[in-house]
Amino acid sequence: MTAVVNVVGTPAGQKSPSGGGPRPRLSFGRISFFVIFLGLPLALFLIFVIWPFIQAAFYALTNWSGYSDEFDIIGLANFERLVNDPRFMNAVGNSIVFAIVIPAVTLTTALAFAVLLTVGGSEKGRVRGVKNSGFYRVVSLFPYTIPGIAIAIMWRLILDPSSGLVNGVLTSIGLDQFQSFPWLGEESTAMPVTMFVVLWGLVGFYMLLFIAAIKGVPAETYEAARIDGAGRWRTTISITLPLIRDNVQTAYIYIGIIALDLFVYVQALNPTGGPNSSTLVMSQQLFNTAFREGKFGYASAMGVAIAVVTLLFAAAVFTVNRLTGGKDEKGAA
């Protein structure tokens, strides 16, 4: 039997391929799939992320104290006050310094360790890391398993001027100038020490992130570079970094957001913001304004400013990555 066909040669009862075919029917399975995997996450995002941000943006336009249901709409007065607030602007400057230095130092250190533990071993035989690299991976991850508040409190005790371990060790080897030295109470050392504490707590996680990325690079690529005479430094710059560029960008944005916040660390290390507000950050000033001064409307304006600064930071990272060749260019077909 020959099939009945229409004038364009398509079997009867079927639409031609150019017609797009019949629309898929809405079944209970399809509907439930979209509700669970799209609708529910979207609803949670709108309720717990977007709606609180909208509320904060509204309260930023008021003089709400946070403890009363009465407030007045004052427009952009809080934002004008922010620009002229020297303490908050100092906190903005400190946060920007943290956001520049902490990601750069942490990711550079993490990448160096990751290279050593994956491709930094002997140049003879297969590509591998240094000896006992598995042990180093486990040990380096220990600090990240400790909550940030516990890390900050621990280091505050270690750096205590009178009974801290650091001063005790330094004075025991003859460095008497560190007798009762206030590491967190000296303006010249408070910020560098804070950065070191954050670095100590985060570098292990990003090292493992880069190790996983480097493991995804074919070993033949490194072997070919070795045959061509490329050393470890050239291999890292010319092969490893370009191939894990997206991972580095993601890590930079993530740790940059952490550095812009940094509330847990600075609040435990220096609750008052450090000597001459040298370690005060935006989130810490927001907390003090809201819960110690009872100015929730003004604090909400600070929250909006923090969100804007964070978005600008992420946009800057994406822009720099694109301008430096991070986005793959489509070749001509």
Residue pairs with C-beta under 8 A, 6 or more apart in sequence:
3 11
3 12
4 11
4 12
5 11
5 12
6 12
8 16
10 16
15 21
15 22
24 30
53 307
56 300
56 303
56 304
57 300
57 304
59 71
59 296
59 297
59 300
60 78
60 79
60 297
60 300
60 301
60 303
60 304
61 73
61 74
61 75
61 76
61 78
61 297
62 71
62 72
62 73
62 74
62 297
62 300
63 71
63 72
63 74
63 78
63 297
63 298
64 71
64 296
64 297
64 300
65 71
65 294
65 295
65 296
65 297
66 290
66 294
66 295
66 296
66 299
67 294
71 297
74 297
78 297
78 298
78 300
78 301
79 301
79 304
79 305
81 298
81 301
82 88
82 89
82 298
82 301
82 302
82 305
83 89
87 277
87 280
87 285
88 282
88 285
88 302
90 277
90 280
91 273
91 277
91 280
91 281
91 282
91 284
91 285
92 282
92 305
92 309
94 191
94 277
94 278
94 279
94 280
94 281
95 259
95 260
95 262
95 281
95 282
95 309
96 309
97 191
98 191
98 194
98 195
98 198
98 259
98 260
98 262
98 281
99 256
99 259
99 260
99 313
101 195
102 195
102 198
102 199
102 255
102 256
102 258
102 259
102 262
103 251
103 252
103 255
103 256
103 259
105 195
105 199
106 198
106 199
106 202
106 203
106 206
106 255
107 206
107 248
107 251
107 252
107 255
109 199
109 203
109 207
110 203
110 204
110 205
110 206
110 207
110 209
110 210
110 251
111 207
111 210
111 236
111 240
111 241
111 248
113 136
113 140
113 203
113 207
114 207
114 208
114 210
114 211
114 213
114 214
115 210
115 214
115 232
115 236
115 240
116 129
116 130
116 133
117 129
117 130
117 133
117 136
117 137
117 207
117 211
118 128
118 129
118 133
118 211
118 214
118 215
119 127
119 128
119 129
119 214
119 222
119 232
119 235
119 240
120 129
120 130
120 232
121 127
121 128
121 129
121 130
121 131
121 133
122 128
123 226
126 219
127 219
127 222
127 223
127 226
130 136
137 207
137 208
137 211
140 203
140 204
140 207
140 208
141 204
141 205
141 207
141 208
142 204
143 151
143 200
143 201
143 202
143 203
143 204
144 201
144 202
144 204
144 205
146 154
146 201
148 201
148 264
148 265
149 264
149 268
151 197
151 200
151 201
151 265
152 197
152 264
152 265
152 267
152 268
152 269
153 268
155 197
155 200
155 269
156 184
156 268
156 269
157 164
158 164
158 165
158 166
159 166
159 167
159 183
159 184
159 193
160 167
161 167
161 180
161 181
161 182
161 183
161 185
162 180
164 183
166 178
166 183
167 178
167 179
167 180
167 181
167 183
170 178
170 181
171 178
171 179
183 189
183 190
183 193
184 190
184 193
184 194
184 269
184 270
184 274
185 275
186 275
187 274
187 275
187 276
187 278
190 270
190 274
190 275
190 278
190 279
191 274
191 278
191 279
193 269
194 262
194 265
194 266
194 269
194 270
194 274
194 279
197 265
197 269
198 258
198 259
198 262
198 265
201 265
202 255
202 258
206 251
206 255
209 247
209 251
210 244
210 247
210 248
210 251
213 243
213 244
213 247
214 240
214 244
216 244
217 239
217 240
217 243
217 244
221 239
221 243
222 235
222 239
225 234
225 235
225 238
225 239
226 235
230 238
230 239
241 248
245 321
245 326
246 326
249 317
249 318
249 321
249 326
252 317
253 313
253 314
253 317
253 318
256 313
256 314
256 317
257 310
257 313
257 314
260 281
260 282
260 306
260 309
260 310
260 313
261 281
261 283
261 306
262 281
262 283
263 281
263 283
263 284
263 287
266 273
266 274
266 279
266 280
266 281
266 284
267 284
267 287
269 279
270 279
273 279
273 280
273 284
273 285
274 280
282 302
282 305
282 306
282 309
283 306
285 302
286 299
286 302
286 303
286 306
287 299
289 295
289 298
289 299
289 302
290 296
290 299
321 327
